Amino acid sequence: MQETTFKTPYSGNGIENFASIHLWLDALYGEASQKILLQNLDAQALTQITSVQNLEKKINYSFKNKTFLITALTQSTFCYEFKELALTSNERMEFLGDSLVNLIVAKILYRQFPDLSEGNLSKLRGALVNESSLAKLAITISLGDNLILGKGEHKNSGEKKDSILADAFEALCAAIYFDCGEKADTVEKSLVTVINRYEEMTAKKFFAMENLENFDSKTQLQEIAMAMFQKLPAYKAQELNQQFKVELWIGERKLAEGIGPSKKKLEKELARVVLDEKRYL
């Protein structure tokens, strides 16, 4: 039988043969001599991978300086494990991207809801610009397939974690901002493109008041619990095999429990279940 040959992810003309960065990382972390081979890695070549090129199409933006794109996709765990590559993580871009996304969403809400009070506008923006919501937008454009993660995060499916996806999405927005010459309108066009894509794929409106109701479930339950029992809901969390088990208690009564990768998301979901089913009665 003829032996199957395989181009490693380290030779410049082999990288583009991978369908995604996720698959490239599979090969990278399966190679015993990875650190030696990585010395010849050209990070720019990663932009030739099919999924990265598709990402640019999905956000309707083509990077002139691909370094901005690579930085947005690079998580700190990869930089820590491969210091010799001198790559920059997306942490600083995420910082700026957070402000950019908040500004753009605030502007759109201001236009779409002219009768909404300042307080409710602020709450609705919070319901849309948060870890869970931004992770959903990131999933819409398959951002997880393109993240450059350290071995531990890659092994533990870090590309599916809301926190990592949301941070990378904000970093991507900042990368567009820098690449286009710091034009917020260009970032807005790409963000709206992603939101439209999300609405088409999910048949759900992104800028909808129902998002505020779902997001604010913890506050609603807190108000009911205080009015009825003079007690605040308590969320008891326990880590179990890379996930969390969360229990929702009011006083001596356990009203709901669940298991998932995000404590914050679980707390909101449990509060919503208790509210919808009126388990507090």
DALIN-V434371 format. One record per pair of residues at least 12 apart in sequence whose C-alpha atoms are under 8 Angstrom apart, sorted by sequence separation. I is the first residue (numbers start at 1). J is the second residue. If there is no record, write none. Layout:
<<I J> <I J>>
This chain:
<<76 88> <109 121> <147 159> <221 233> <235 247> <236 248> <245 257> <246 258> <258 270> <74 87> <76 89> <174 187> <235 248> <236 249> <245 258> <246 259> <257 270> <74 88> <75 89> <76 90> <145 159> <173 187> <234 248> <235 249> <245 259> <256 270> <9 24> <74 89> <75 90> <76 91> <106 121> <144 159> <233 248> <234 249> <244 259> <245 260> <71 87> <73 89> <74 90> <75 91> <106 122> <109 125> <144 160> <233 249> <234 250> <243 259> <244 260> <71 88> <72 89> <73 90> <233 250> <234 251> <243 260> <244 261> <246 263> <256 273> <9 27> <71 89> <72 90> <173 191> <232 250> <233 251> <243 261> <244 262> <245 263> <256 274> <8 27> <9 28> <47 66> <71 90> <106 125> <231 250> <232 251> <242 261> <243 262> <244 263> <248 267> <255 274> <8 28> <105 125> <231 251> <246 266> <72 93> <144 165> <147 168> <246 267> <44 66> <72 94> <143 165> <248 270> <44 67> <47 70> <102 125> <105 128> <248 271> <46 70> <105 129> <255 279> <21 46> <143 168> <225 250> <255 280> <44 70> <139 165> <143 169> <237 263> <10 37> <43 70> <102 129> <135 162> <138 165> <10 38> <21 49> <101 129> <134 162> <135 163> <138 166> <11 40> <12 41> <16 45> <20 49> <10 40> <11 41> <12 42> <15 45> <16 46> <19 49> <20 50> <21 51> <132 162> <135 165> <250 280> <10 41> <15 46> <16 47> <18 49> <19 50> <20 51> <21 52> <131 162> <132 163> <134 165> <135 166> <138 169> <10 42> <16 48> <17 49> <18 50> <19 51> <20 52> <131 163> <134 166> <137 169> <235 267> <12 45> <15 48> <16 49> <17 50> <133 166> <15 49> <16 50> <132 166> <135 169> <131 166> <134 169> <130 166> <131 167> <39 84> <39 85> <35 82> <38 85> <218 267> <218 268> <221 271> <217 268> <216 268> <217 269> <141 194> <215 268> <218 271> <221 274> <140 194> <214 268> <217 271> <218 272> <221 275> <217 272> <225 280> <137 194> <140 197> <137 195> <140 198> <214 272> <217 275> <137 198> <140 201> <136 198> <81 150> <101 170> <78 148> <80 150> <81 151> <78 149> <79 150> <75 147> <77 149> <78 150> <98 170> <101 173> <73 146> <74 147> <75 148> <76 149> <77 150> <78 151> <94 167> <97 170> <98 171> <100 173> <73 147> <74 148> <75 149> <76 150> <77 151> <94 168> <96 170> <97 171> <100 174> <73 148> <74 149> <75 150> <94 169> <95 170> <96 171> <97 172> <77 153> <91 167> <94 170> <95 171> <97 173> <90 167> <93 170> <94 171> <97 174> <90 168> <93 171> <94 172> <96 174> <128 206> <92 171> <93 172> <128 207> <91 171> <94 174> <90 171> <93 174> <59 141> <93 175> <58 141> <128 211> <100 184> <104 188> <127 211> <124 209> <127 212> <55 141> <156 242> <55 142> <124 211> <55 143> <124 212> <127 215> <123 212> <127 216> <75 168> <51 145> <52 146> <51 146> <73 168> <72 168> <73 171> <109 207> <72 171> <73 172> <72 172> <161 261> <162 262> <161 262> <72 174> <69 172> <72 175> <71 175> <69 175> <68 175> <69 176> <68 176> <68 178> <68 179> <63 176> <65 179> <61 176> <64 179> <63 179> <22 144> <29 151> <22 145> <25 148> <21 145> <22 146> <25 149> <20 145> <21 146> <22 147> <20 146> <21 147> <22 148> <21 148> <25 154> <61 190> <60 190> <59 190> <59 191> <60 193> <132 265> <59 193> <58 193> <59 194> <58 194>>
